Amino acid sequence: MPHHTPLIETIVAGIGLAFLLGALANRLRLSPLVGYLIAGVLVGPHTPGFVADQTLAPELAEIGVILLMFGVGLHFSIKDLMSVKAIAIPGALVQIAFATALGMALAWAMGWPAGAGLVFGLALSVASTVVLLRAMEERRMIETGRGRIAVGWLIVEDLAMVLALVLLPAVAGLLDDRGAGATSAGSQAILLALGITLAKVAGFVAVMLVVGRRLVPWILHHIAHTGSRELFRLSVLAIALGVAYGAAVLFGVSFALGAFFAGMVMSESDLSQQAAAEAMPLRDAFAVLFFVSVGMLFDPMIVLQNPLPMLAVLLIILVGKSAAALLIVLAFRHPMGTALTIAASLAQIGEFSFILAGLGVSLKLLPKEGQDLILAGAILSILANPLIFIAADRLGPRLERRAEPAPAEPAAPPPPEDDLPTTSLTDHAVIVGHGRVGSVISEAARQEGWPILVIEDRRDVVEGLRERGIDVIRGNAATPRVLAAANIGAARCLFVAIPNAFEAGQIVQQARAARADLDIFARAHSDAEVEHLHDCGATATVMGEREIALGMMARARDSKDKKLAAPSAAPASAADDATAA
């Protein structure tokens, strides 16, 4: 019996085709994002065959954006956000202004009015949060200094676009050809809309920092005490989606920013890591639908119909924006590696660009040709972004080595992970990760009198260790130069105390390649993880659940032995019977 189920059809077609093409792209050593975007093109209205529902796909994709930004908020504390405000705020604003000016110049060259040029330039100036975060996660850079700068930069861009979305309807009459005589009224409308928007954003931030900061962790702890993992998972999703939706409806803030602040206040809870783990599977599935929905909007014919404007748009996105970001970061005296990472992060456009283009067309400010160019620029820049990141990763170390001679005047200190002199410690224990397991290992090693060095990427943990006089390197141990800075060649042993077996395997492989006879000890949570870590080169792997079980049995034996040795012990025959049992 046939049923009309556009929601199910859209999800099945989008995720199914994205899986097949993503796997093919991965097989060809391309980013899976390429496969997701092509899947969207194939199920879109501009190619023959099945056409997915064009109203449902973007809404499903928005859930992916919400969960993605929520996850970032969980790992991006308020202290981290404030720590990059000095570069993120001026850097993002200057870069937006520069890219907007380039877009307006191109629009003027194509004969468009000033209003169209403004919308067009703004759409080309803002990068995709989803694309940037996915690239940062693949490189495990979100919690590094350069990752925080990139995310903070994008948060400022998103705030600026929220203002633009609110102001555009108010200034539409001034920007088109009909608004020549409405300057005074238009100015009042602009000021009123700006004031309302700023008040709404300030109100939302105040509510989240004053109320949410206390209420959200309290809810998590209360649900955790019920012992129901299902309820805990549901509470995490309800908070993420509920706060994002409430922020949009009540305060006019974007879903993405609402979800980001929800995650940021949830990070105040000790359960934030568990919350992130619970939200991750659903987040990944809906993030795929975002890329599929973008691909659905792309008409491949635009590349053939307007090749020169299309090339100019790509140059603005890939070269103009990136060059501006590179120079801005260098002007703030950050290392070349950080500048290249930020430049590569911004060399694409995404979700806010689509929203701005749609609003511009609906307000009759932007011609349909402009929207098509923006969509094509987004698709092609997202496809090119992984290649730009690869180029930045390879070029950065070379340029940094050339710039090693210090200038006459002392430069500003770089972020911790960019300044990695090799430790002078020898015969020391290197501990990767200083959480619940790593902290116990470090304390036991110190009691044994061993010199220790900790590798950790959480800033608050690093600062605490340094205050206690413990040698620590801030960075990701899966990065070869971090292991090199730990002087693995002269170390006594390596403890890989992080819970992620995939990342731990990478660390073990690199450490084993650096030194064949090094004693490497890792942790695992399953037999499969034990086997994986042994294959990677671990000397010994401890599976937590097995050691807990053996420890409980050992405690039970000790307790029984104590009872048998006590004066009030049972008669020998009873004891023998109990032992036999």
C-alpha positions as CSV (number, residue, x, y, z in Angstrom):
1,M,0.0,0.0,0.0
2,P,1.7,3.2,-1.1
3,H,2.1,6.1,1.3
4,H,3.2,9.7,0.7
5,T,6.1,10.1,3.2
6,P,8.3,13.0,2.1
7,L,10.1,13.1,5.4
8,I,11.1,9.5,5.3
9,E,12.0,9.7,1.6
10,T,14.2,12.7,2.2
11,I,16.1,11.1,5.2
12,V,16.5,7.7,3.5
13,A,17.6,9.2,0.1
14,G,19.9,11.8,1.7
15,I,21.6,9.6,4.2
16,G,21.7,6.5,2.0
17,L,23.2,8.2,-1.0
18,A,25.5,10.3,1.2
19,F,26.8,7.1,2.7
20,L,27.6,5.5,-0.6
21,L,29.2,8.5,-2.2
22,G,31.0,9.5,1.1
23,A,32.5,6.0,1.2
24,L,33.5,6.3,-2.4
25,A,35.2,9.6,-1.7
26,N,37.0,8.2,1.3
27,R,38.2,5.3,-0.9
28,L,39.6,7.8,-3.4
29,R,41.3,9.6,-0.5
30,L,39.0,12.6,-0.7
31,S,37.0,14.2,2.1
32,P,33.7,12.5,2.7
33,L,32.1,16.0,2.4
34,V,32.7,15.8,-1.3
35,G,30.5,12.7,-1.4
36,Y,27.8,14.3,0.7
37,L,27.6,17.4,-1.5
38,I,27.4,15.3,-4.7
39,A,24.6,13.3,-3.1
40,G,22.7,16.5,-2.6
41,V,23.2,17.5,-6.2
42,L,21.9,14.1,-7.4
43,V,18.7,14.3,-5.3
44,G,18.2,18.0,-6.0
45,P,15.8,19.6,-8.6
46,H,18.5,20.4,-11.1
47,T,19.4,16.8,-12.0
48,P,17.1,14.1,-13.4
49,G,15.6,11.3,-11.2
50,F,14.4,11.4,-7.7
51,V,14.0,14.9,-6.1
52,A,14.0,15.2,-2.3
53,D,11.7,17.5,-0.5
54,Q,13.3,21.0,-0.7
55,T,11.5,22.3,2.4
56,L,12.2,19.4,4.7
57,A,15.9,19.0,3.9
58,P,17.0,22.4,5.2
59,E,15.1,22.0,8.4
60,L,16.6,18.6,9.0
61,A,20.0,20.2,8.3
62,E,19.4,22.9,10.8
63,I,19.2,20.3,13.5
64,G,22.7,19.2,12.5
65,V,23.9,22.7,12.9
66,I,22.3,23.0,16.3
67,L,23.9,19.8,17.6
68,L,27.2,20.7,16.1
69,M,27.3,24.1,17.7
70,F,26.1,22.6,21.0
71,G,29.1,20.2,20.9
72,V,31.5,23.1,20.3
73,G,30.0,24.9,23.3
74,L,30.6,21.9,25.5
75,H,34.3,22.2,24.8
76,F,34.5,26.0,24.6
77,S,34.2,27.6,28.0
78,I,33.4,31.3,28.6
79,K,37.0,31.7,29.7
80,D,38.2,30.4,26.4
81,L,35.9,32.7,24.5
82,M,37.1,35.7,26.4
83,S,40.7,34.7,25.9
84,V,40.5,35.2,22.1
85,K,38.3,38.3,22.1
86,A,41.3,40.5,21.5
87,I,41.9,39.0,18.0
88,A,38.5,37.4,17.2
89,I,36.4,40.6,17.4
90,P,38.6,43.1,15.5
91,G,39.8,40.3,13.1
92,A,36.4,39.1,12.2
93,L,35.0,42.6,11.7
94,V,37.9,43.8,9.5
95,Q,37.7,40.6,7.4
96,I,34.0,41.0,7.0
97,A,34.4,44.6,5.9
98,F,37.2,43.7,3.4
99,A,35.3,40.7,1.8
100,T,32.1,42.7,1.6
101,A,33.9,45.5,-0.2
102,L,35.3,43.0,-2.7
103,G,31.8,41.6,-3.2
104,M,30.3,45.0,-3.7
105,A,33.0,45.8,-6.3
106,L,32.2,42.7,-8.3
107,A,28.5,43.5,-8.1
108,W,29.2,47.0,-9.4
109,A,31.2,45.5,-12.2
110,M,28.2,43.4,-13.2
111,G,25.9,46.4,-13.1
112,W,24.0,45.6,-9.9
113,P,22.7,48.4,-7.6
114,A,24.3,49.1,-4.2
115,G,21.8,47.1,-2.2
116,A,22.5,44.0,-4.3
117,G,26.2,44.6,-3.8
118,L,25.9,44.9,0.0
119,V,23.9,41.6,0.3
120,F,26.2,39.9,-2.1
121,G,29.3,41.0,-0.3
122,L,28.0,40.1,3.1
123,A,27.1,36.6,1.9
124,L,30.6,36.1,0.6
125,S,32.2,37.3,3.8
126,V,30.9,34.8,6.3
127,A,32.3,31.2,6.6
128,S,30.4,28.1,7.3
129,T,30.4,27.0,10.9
130,V,29.7,23.4,9.9
131,V,32.6,23.1,7.5
132,L,35.1,24.8,9.8
133,L,34.1,22.7,12.8
134,R,34.2,19.5,10.8
135,A,37.7,20.4,9.5
136,M,38.9,21.3,13.1
137,E,37.5,18.0,14.5
138,E,39.2,15.9,11.8
139,R,42.5,17.5,12.9
140,R,41.6,17.5,16.6
141,M,42.3,21.3,16.8
142,I,39.1,22.6,18.4
143,E,40.7,22.8,21.9
144,T,44.0,24.2,20.7
145,G,44.8,27.9,20.7
146,R,44.4,28.3,17.0
147,G,41.2,26.3,17.1
148,R,39.7,28.6,19.7
149,I,40.7,31.6,17.7
150,A,39.0,30.2,14.6
151,V,35.8,29.3,16.5
152,G,35.7,32.6,18.3
153,W,36.2,34.4,15.0
154,L,33.3,32.5,13.5
155,I,31.1,33.3,16.5
156,V,31.7,37.0,15.9
157,E,30.9,36.5,12.2
158,D,27.6,34.8,13.2
159,L,26.7,37.6,15.5
160,A,27.4,40.1,12.8
161,M,25.2,38.2,10.4
162,V,22.4,38.0,12.9
163,L,22.5,41.8,13.0
164,A,22.5,41.9,9.2
165,L,19.5,39.6,8.9
166,V,17.5,41.9,11.3
167,L,18.6,45.1,9.7
168,L,18.2,44.2,6.0
169,P,14.4,44.3,6.0
170,A,14.6,47.8,7.7
171,V,17.0,49.2,5.2
172,A,15.6,47.5,2.1
173,G,13.7,50.6,1.2
174,L,16.9,52.7,1.4
175,L,19.0,50.3,-0.6
176,D,16.8,49.8,-3.6
177,D,15.9,52.4,-6.2
178,R,12.6,53.3,-4.6
179,G,14.0,54.4,-1.2
180,A,15.6,57.7,-2.3
181,G,13.1,59.9,-0.4
182,A,12.9,57.8,2.7
183,T,16.3,58.7,4.3
184,S,15.0,60.1,7.5
185,A,12.4,57.4,8.2
186,G,14.9,54.8,7.1
187,S,17.6,56.1,9.5
188,Q,15.1,55.9,12.4
189,A,14.1,52.3,11.4
190,I,17.8,51.3,11.3
191,L,18.5,52.7,14.7
192,L,15.4,51.1,16.2
193,A,16.1,47.7,14.6
194,L,19.7,47.9,15.8
195,G,18.7,48.8,19.3
196,I,16.1,46.0,19.5
197,T,18.6,43.5,18.1
198,L,21.3,44.4,20.6
199,A,18.8,44.3,23.5
200,K,17.6,40.9,22.5
201,V,21.1,39.5,22.2
202,A,22.2,41.0,25.5
203,G,19.1,39.7,27.1
204,F,19.7,36.2,25.8
205,V,23.3,36.2,27.0
206,A,22.3,37.5,30.4
207,V,19.7,34.8,30.8
208,M,22.1,32.1,29.8
209,L,24.9,33.4,32.1
210,V,22.8,34.1,35.1
211,V,20.0,31.5,34.9
212,G,21.2,28.9,32.5
213,R,24.6,28.6,34.1
214,R,23.0,27.4,37.3
215,L,19.9,25.7,36.0
216,V,21.4,23.5,33.2
217,P,24.1,21.8,35.3
218,W,21.5,21.3,38.1
219,I,19.1,19.5,35.6
220,L,21.9,17.2,34.4
221,H,23.0,16.2,37.9
222,H,19.4,15.6,38.9
223,I,18.8,13.3,35.9
224,A,22.1,11.6,36.3
225,H,21.1,10.6,39.9
226,T,18.1,8.7,38.5
227,G,20.6,6.2,37.0
228,S,18.7,6.2,33.6
229,R,21.1,6.6,30.7
230,E,18.1,7.0,28.4
231,L,16.7,9.9,30.4
232,F,20.2,11.5,30.6
233,R,20.6,11.3,26.8
234,L,17.1,12.7,26.3
235,S,17.8,15.6,28.7
236,V,20.9,16.5,26.8
237,L,19.0,16.7,23.5
238,A,16.1,18.5,25.0
239,I,18.4,21.2,26.5
240,A,20.3,21.6,23.2
241,L,17.3,21.8,20.9
242,G,15.1,23.6,23.4
243,V,17.6,26.4,24.2
244,A,18.4,26.8,20.5
245,Y,14.7,27.1,19.6
246,G,13.9,29.3,22.5
247,A,16.7,31.6,21.7
248,A,15.4,32.0,18.1
249,V,11.8,32.5,19.1
250,L,12.2,34.7,22.2
251,F,15.3,36.6,21.5
252,G,15.7,36.5,17.7
253,V,19.2,34.8,18.1
254,S,20.1,32.2,15.5
255,F,19.7,28.5,16.3
256,A,23.4,28.0,16.0
257,L,24.3,30.7,18.6
258,G,21.6,29.5,20.9
259,A,22.9,26.0,20.8
260,F,26.5,27.2,21.3
261,F,25.6,29.0,24.5
262,A,23.6,26.0,25.7
263,G,26.7,23.9,25.4
264,M,28.9,26.5,26.9
265,V,26.8,26.7,30.1
266,M,26.5,22.9,30.2
267,S,30.3,22.7,30.2
268,E,30.2,24.1,33.7
269,S,28.9,20.6,34.8
270,D,31.2,17.7,35.6
271,L,29.0,15.7,33.3
272,S,29.8,17.7,30.2
273,Q,32.0,15.0,28.6
274,Q,29.2,12.4,29.0
275,A,26.8,14.9,27.5
276,A,29.0,15.3,24.5
277,A,29.3,11.6,24.0
278,E,25.5,11.2,24.1
279,A,24.8,13.9,21.5
280,M,27.6,12.9,19.0
281,P,25.9,10.1,17.0
282,L,22.7,12.1,16.3
283,R,24.8,15.2,15.6
284,D,26.9,13.4,12.9
285,A,23.8,12.1,11.2
286,F,22.1,15.4,10.9
287,A,25.3,17.2,9.9
288,V,25.4,15.0,6.9
289,L,21.9,16.2,5.9
290,F,23.2,19.7,6.0
291,F,25.7,19.1,3.3
292,V,23.1,17.2,1.3
293,S,20.7,20.1,1.5
294,V,23.4,22.5,0.3
295,G,24.1,20.2,-2.7
296,M,20.3,20.2,-3.5
297,L,20.5,24.0,-4.1
298,F,23.3,23.8,-6.6
299,D,22.6,24.2,-10.3
300,P,25.7,22.9,-12.1
301,M,24.8,24.9,-15.2
302,I,25.7,28.2,-13.4
303,V,29.4,27.3,-13.9
304,L,28.9,27.2,-17.7
305,Q,26.5,30.1,-18.0
306,N,28.6,32.6,-15.9
307,P,32.2,31.4,-15.9
308,L,33.9,34.7,-15.3
309,P,31.7,35.9,-12.5
310,M,32.0,32.4,-11.0
311,L,35.8,32.6,-11.1
312,A,35.7,36.1,-9.5
313,V,33.5,34.8,-6.7
314,L,35.8,31.9,-6.0
315,L,38.8,34.3,-5.9
316,I,37.1,36.4,-3.3
317,I,36.2,33.4,-1.2
318,L,39.5,31.5,-1.5
319,V,42.0,34.2,-1.9
320,G,40.6,37.6,-0.8
321,K,39.1,36.4,2.5
322,S,42.0,34.2,3.3
323,A,44.6,36.8,2.5
324,A,42.8,39.3,4.7
325,A,42.6,36.8,7.6
326,L,46.3,35.9,7.2
327,L,47.5,39.5,7.4
328,I,45.2,40.2,10.3
329,V,46.5,37.3,12.4
330,L,50.1,38.1,11.6
331,A,49.4,41.7,12.5
332,F,48.5,40.5,16.0
333,R,51.9,38.8,16.1
334,H,50.7,35.2,16.0
335,P,52.9,32.5,14.4
336,M,52.6,31.8,10.7
337,G,51.1,28.3,11.4
338,T,48.2,29.9,13.3
339,A,47.7,32.5,10.6
340,L,47.6,29.8,7.8
341,T,45.1,27.7,9.9
342,I,42.7,30.7,10.3
343,A,43.1,31.6,6.7
344,A,42.3,28.1,5.5
345,S,39.4,27.9,8.0
346,L,37.7,31.0,6.4
347,A,38.3,30.0,2.8
348,Q,34.7,28.8,2.3
349,I,31.1,30.1,2.8
350,G,28.0,28.3,4.0
351,E,24.8,28.4,5.9
352,F,24.5,32.1,6.7
353,S,25.4,32.9,3.1
354,F,22.4,30.9,2.0
355,I,20.1,32.6,4.4
356,L,21.3,36.1,3.4
357,A,20.9,35.2,-0.3
358,G,17.4,34.0,0.2
359,L,16.4,37.1,2.2
360,G,18.0,39.4,-0.4
361,V,16.0,37.7,-3.2
362,S,12.8,37.9,-1.1
363,L,13.3,41.6,-0.4
364,K,14.1,42.2,-4.1
365,L,17.5,43.5,-3.3
366,L,19.5,40.6,-4.9
367,P,18.9,39.2,-8.3
368,K,18.4,35.5,-8.7
369,E,21.7,35.3,-10.6
370,G,23.4,36.6,-7.4
371,Q,21.9,33.8,-5.3
372,D,23.0,31.2,-7.9
373,L,26.6,32.6,-7.8
374,I,26.6,32.4,-4.0
375,L,25.4,28.8,-4.0
376,A,27.9,27.8,-6.6
377,G,30.7,29.6,-4.7
378,A,29.7,27.7,-1.5
379,I,29.7,24.3,-3.2
380,L,33.0,24.8,-4.9
381,S,34.7,26.4,-1.9
382,I,33.5,23.6,0.4
383,L,34.9,21.1,-2.1
384,A,38.2,23.0,-2.3
385,N,38.6,23.6,1.5
386,P,40.1,20.2,2.4
387,L,42.8,20.8,-0.2
388,I,43.5,24.3,1.2
389,F,43.9,22.8,4.7
390,I,46.3,20.2,3.3
391,A,48.3,23.0,1.7
392,A,48.3,25.0,4.9
393,D,49.4,22.0,7.0
394,R,52.4,21.4,4.6
395,L,53.3,25.0,4.1
396,G,53.1,26.2,7.7
397,P,56.1,24.3,9.1
398,R,58.3,25.4,6.2
399,L,57.5,29.1,6.6
400,E,57.9,28.9,10.4
401,R,61.3,27.3,10.0
402,R,62.3,30.2,7.7
403,A,61.1,32.7,10.2
404,E,62.9,31.2,13.2
405,P,65.6,33.9,13.5
406,A,64.3,36.2,16.2
407,P,63.8,39.9,15.4
408,A,65.7,42.5,17.3
409,E,62.6,43.4,19.4
410,P,61.0,40.6,21.4
411,A,57.9,39.2,19.8
412,A,54.6,38.5,21.6
413,P,54.5,35.0,23.1
414,P,52.8,32.5,20.8
415,P,50.0,30.2,22.0
416,P,51.2,27.3,24.1
417,E,50.8,24.6,21.5
418,D,52.8,26.6,18.9
419,D,55.9,27.0,21.2
420,L,57.2,23.5,21.9
421,P,60.8,23.4,22.9
422,T,62.1,19.9,23.6
423,T,62.1,19.0,27.3
424,S,65.4,18.5,29.1
425,L,64.0,15.6,31.1
426,T,65.5,12.2,30.7
427,D,64.5,8.8,32.1
428,H,61.1,10.3,32.7
429,A,57.6,8.9,32.4
430,V,55.5,10.6,29.7
431,I,51.7,10.7,30.6
432,V,49.3,11.5,27.8
433,G,46.1,12.9,29.3
434,H,45.6,14.0,32.9
435,G,42.0,13.0,33.6
436,R,40.8,10.4,36.1
437,V,43.3,7.8,35.0
438,G,46.3,10.0,34.1
439,S,46.1,11.9,37.4
440,V,46.3,8.7,39.4
441,I,49.3,7.5,37.3
442,S,51.1,10.8,37.7
443,E,50.6,10.8,41.5
444,A,51.9,7.2,41.7
445,A,54.9,7.9,39.5
446,R,55.8,10.9,41.7
447,Q,55.6,8.8,44.8
448,E,58.0,6.4,43.2
449,G,60.4,9.3,42.6
450,W,60.1,9.2,38.8
451,P,60.4,12.4,36.8
452,I,57.2,12.9,34.9
453,L,56.0,15.0,31.9
454,V,52.3,15.3,31.1
455,I,50.8,16.0,27.6
456,E,47.4,17.7,27.9
457,D,45.3,20.0,25.7
458,R,42.9,21.4,28.3
459,R,44.1,24.8,29.3
460,D,42.7,24.8,32.8
461,V,44.4,21.4,33.6
462,V,47.7,22.6,32.1
463,E,47.6,25.8,34.2
464,G,46.9,23.7,37.3
465,L,49.8,21.3,36.6
466,R,52.2,24.2,36.1
467,E,51.2,25.8,39.4
468,R,52.1,22.5,41.1
469,G,55.5,22.5,39.4
470,I,54.8,19.6,37.1
471,D,56.3,19.6,33.6
472,V,53.6,19.8,31.0
473,I,53.2,20.2,27.3
474,R,50.0,21.7,26.1
475,G,49.0,20.1,22.8
476,N,47.7,17.0,21.1
477,A,50.0,14.0,21.5
478,A,48.9,12.6,18.1
479,T,50.9,15.5,16.6
480,P,54.5,14.3,15.9
481,R,56.1,17.5,17.1
482,V,54.4,17.2,20.5
483,L,55.8,13.8,21.0
484,A,59.2,15.0,19.8
485,A,59.0,17.9,22.4
486,A,58.4,15.3,25.1
487,N,61.8,13.8,24.3
488,I,60.4,10.3,23.7
489,G,63.9,9.0,22.8
490,A,65.1,9.5,26.3
491,A,61.9,8.6,28.2
492,R,61.6,5.7,30.6
493,C,58.0,4.8,29.5
494,L,54.9,6.2,27.9
495,F,51.4,6.0,29.5
496,V,48.6,6.7,27.0
497,A,45.8,7.5,29.5
498,I,43.2,8.9,27.1
499,P,39.9,7.0,26.7
500,N,39.7,7.3,22.9
501,A,41.2,4.1,21.5
502,F,41.5,5.4,17.9
503,E,43.5,8.5,18.9
504,A,45.5,6.4,21.4
505,G,46.4,4.0,18.6
506,Q,47.8,6.9,16.5
507,I,49.9,8.1,19.5
508,V,51.2,4.5,20.1
509,Q,52.1,4.1,16.5
510,Q,54.0,7.4,16.3
511,A,55.8,6.7,19.6
512,R,56.7,3.2,18.5
513,A,58.1,4.6,15.2
514,A,60.1,7.1,17.1
515,R,61.6,4.5,19.5
516,A,61.3,0.8,19.0
517,D,62.3,-0.3,22.5
518,L,60.0,2.1,24.4
519,D,57.7,0.7,27.0
520,I,54.2,1.9,26.1
521,F,51.2,1.3,28.3
522,A,47.6,2.1,27.1
523,R,44.0,1.8,28.4
524,A,41.1,0.1,26.6
525,H,37.4,-0.6,27.2
526,S,36.9,-3.7,25.1
527,D,38.8,-6.7,23.7
528,A,38.7,-5.2,20.3
529,E,40.4,-2.0,21.6
530,V,43.0,-4.2,23.3
531,E,43.8,-5.9,20.1
532,H,43.9,-2.6,18.1
533,L,46.3,-1.0,20.6
534,H,48.6,-4.1,20.6
535,D,48.6,-4.1,16.8
536,C,49.6,-0.4,16.9
537,G,52.6,-1.3,19.1
538,A,51.5,-1.0,22.8
539,T,53.7,-3.0,25.2
540,A,50.7,-3.7,27.4
541,T,47.1,-2.6,27.5
542,V,44.9,-2.5,30.5
543,M,41.2,-2.9,30.0
544,G,39.3,-1.0,32.7
545,E,36.3,-3.3,33.1
546,R,38.5,-6.4,33.4
547,E,40.7,-4.8,36.1
548,I,37.6,-3.5,38.0
549,A,36.2,-7.1,38.0
550,L,39.5,-8.6,39.2
551,G,39.8,-5.9,41.8
552,M,36.3,-6.6,43.1
553,M,37.2,-10.3,43.3
554,A,40.4,-9.5,45.2
555,R,38.5,-7.4,47.7
556,A,36.0,-10.2,48.2
557,R,38.8,-12.7,48.9
558,D,40.5,-10.4,51.3
559,S,37.2,-9.8,53.1
560,K,36.5,-13.5,53.4
561,D,40.1,-14.2,54.6
562,K,39.7,-11.6,57.3
563,K,36.4,-13.2,58.5
564,L,38.0,-16.7,58.6
565,A,41.0,-15.4,60.6
566,A,38.8,-13.6,63.1
567,P,38.1,-15.2,66.6
568,S,34.4,-15.3,65.9
569,A,35.0,-17.3,62.7
570,A,32.6,-20.1,61.8
571,P,33.5,-23.7,62.8
572,A,36.0,-25.4,60.5
573,S,33.5,-27.6,59.0
574,A,31.3,-24.7,58.0
575,A,34.3,-22.7,56.7
576,D,35.3,-25.7,54.6
577,D,31.8,-26.0,53.3
578,A,31.8,-22.3,52.4
579,T,35.2,-22.7,50.7
580,A,34.0,-25.7,48.7
581,A,30.9,-23.8,47.7
